[in-house]
């Protein structure tokens, strides 16, 4: 597994620790889960956009026929 280091201000680190504690996770695990969620999200947005385009094209094709 590859490790990434990011700089955080003391204020942001404190916020991270609070959120991680609320989730019952270590800060590193909390961030890993959030990054995975973020990386999965664009695929869902693409699927929604593609479904919208297909729906609009289907309506257009019905009107043209």
Beta strands, then each sheet from edge to edge (+ up, - down):
end
